[in-house]
Amino acid sequence: MRNLILGLTAAVLISAPAQAATYRLGGLEVDQPWSRPAAAGTNGAGYMTLTNRGVAPDTLTAVESPAARIVEMHKTSMDGGVMRMQRLDSVLLPPGKAITFAPAGYHIMLIGLAKTQKAGDVVPATLVFSSGARLKIEFAVGAGPTGGAAPMGAMPMDHMNH
């Protein structure tokens, strides 16, 4: 019986999807980083809540990931009923404030995925800050904290507004 319980526990742990986590470096904190499933060669997106718990402002200046050919920071907005994405060079993090990266807002574009990202996978990334901090995180691939949605590669958006 004990072996059966251990075997079932191991099977559950192996088949469980990756869980979004919290990452900290100094006063910087990243909570619940996640990404939707997407096919190789298409684009994906990373979402998270980024909080500056420090006393001085900091700025997210880049995101690096071996999972994509290009990684950019974007902000989605509505303009005349059309959803547009604007590439950002940086995102200011005031002290004591949180910035939410979520669908239809700030997000990390993973352009030209090297391989298919399936539910349960993780996408490694490094957040680079003007302070010199480099925070390694993993985006958990899945439906995200609010449930399912279309894969990123299937979402029509005006990507020409750089």
C-alpha positions in Angstrom: 0.0 0.0 0.0 2.8 2.4 0.9 4.4 1.8 -2.6 1.1 2.5 -4.3 0.7 5.8 -2.4 4.3 6.8 -3.2 3.8 5.9 -6.8 0.6 7.9 -7.1 2.2 10.9 -5.3 5.1 10.8 -7.8 2.7 10.6 -10.8 0.8 13.6 -9.5 4.0 15.6 -9.0 5.3 14.7 -12.5 2.1 15.5 -14.3 1.3 18.7 -12.4 1.7 21.9 -14.5 4.4 24.4 -13.6 3.2 26.7 -10.9 3.9 30.5 -11.1 6.1 31.6 -8.3 7.5 34.7 -6.6 11.1 35.8 -7.3 12.9 38.5 -5.3 16.2 40.3 -5.6 16.8 43.2 -3.1 13.7 45.3 -3.2 12.5 43.9 -6.6 9.8 41.3 -6.6 8.2 39.4 -9.4 5.0 37.6 -8.6 3.1 34.9 -10.7 5.1 35.1 -14.0 3.1 33.2 -16.7 2.8 32.8 -20.4 0.2 31.2 -22.7 0.9 28.2 -24.8 2.3 29.1 -28.3 3.7 27.2 -31.2 7.4 27.3 -32.3 8.2 30.1 -34.7 5.2 32.2 -33.5 5.1 34.9 -30.8 4.4 34.4 -27.1 3.8 36.8 -24.3 5.0 37.0 -20.7 2.9 38.4 -17.8 3.7 39.1 -14.2 3.3 41.6 -11.4 6.6 43.5 -10.8 6.9 45.4 -7.5 9.6 47.8 -6.3 9.7 47.3 -2.5 12.8 49.5 -2.3 13.0 53.2 -1.4 14.5 54.4 -4.7 13.0 54.2 -8.2 14.4 51.6 -10.6 13.7 50.9 -14.3 13.2 47.7 -16.2 15.4 48.2 -19.2 15.4 44.8 -20.9 14.2 41.2 -20.7 16.4 38.4 -22.1 15.3 34.9 -22.9 16.9 32.0 -24.8 13.4 30.9 -25.6 12.8 33.6 -28.3 14.7 35.2 -31.1 13.7 38.7 -29.9 12.3 39.8 -26.5 10.6 43.2 -26.2 8.5 45.1 -23.6 5.2 46.3 -25.0 2.1 48.1 -23.9 -1.3 47.4 -25.5 -3.8 50.2 -25.9 -7.1 50.9 -27.7 -7.0 53.6 -30.3 -10.3 54.2 -32.3 -11.5 50.8 -31.5 -8.3 49.1 -32.7 -6.0 47.3 -30.3 -2.4 48.4 -30.8 0.9 47.4 -29.2 3.7 49.9 -28.6 7.2 48.7 -28.0 8.8 50.3 -24.9 12.4 50.9 -24.2 11.9 50.8 -20.5 9.3 50.6 -17.7 9.7 52.9 -14.6 9.2 51.3 -11.2 8.5 53.9 -8.6 9.4 52.9 -5.0 6.6 51.1 -3.2 4.6 50.5 -6.4 3.6 47.5 -8.5 3.3 47.3 -12.2 1.1 44.6 -13.6 2.0 43.0 -16.9 -1.3 41.4 -18.1 -3.2 40.8 -21.3 -4.4 44.1 -22.9 -1.7 46.0 -20.9 2.0 45.9 -20.3 3.5 42.6 -21.4 6.7 40.9 -22.5 6.7 39.9 -26.2 8.6 36.7 -27.0 9.1 37.0 -30.7 10.0 34.0 -32.8 9.8 31.2 -30.2 12.6 28.6 -30.5 10.2 25.7 -29.6 6.6 25.1 -28.8 5.6 26.3 -25.3 3.1 23.8 -23.9 1.1 24.0 -20.7 3.4 22.8 -17.9 6.5 24.2 -19.5 8.6 27.1 -18.2 10.1 29.9 -20.2 13.4 31.2 -18.6 14.0 34.9 -18.6 16.3 37.5 -17.0 14.9 40.9 -16.1 17.5 43.7 -16.5 17.2 46.9 -14.4 18.9 50.3 -14.6 20.3 49.7 -11.1 22.4 46.8 -12.5 20.1 44.2 -10.9 19.5 41.0 -13.1 16.6 38.9 -11.8 16.3 35.4 -13.2 12.6 34.2 -13.5 10.6 31.5 -15.2 7.3 32.2 -16.9 5.0 29.2 -16.1 3.2 28.2 -19.3 -0.5 27.7 -18.9 -3.9 29.5 -18.8 -2.7 32.1 -16.3 -4.3 33.2 -13.0 -7.6 34.2 -14.7 -8.3 31.1 -16.7 -7.9 30.1 -20.4 -7.7 32.2 -23.4 -6.5 31.9 -27.0 -2.8 31.1 -27.5 -0.8 34.3 -28.2 0.0 33.3 -31.8 -3.7 33.2 -32.5 -4.5 36.7 -31.3 -4.8 39.3 -34.0 -3.1 42.5 -33.1 -1.7 45.5 -34.8 2.0 44.8 -34.2 3.3 47.5 -36.6 3.1 50.3 -34.1 6.7 50.3 -32.9 
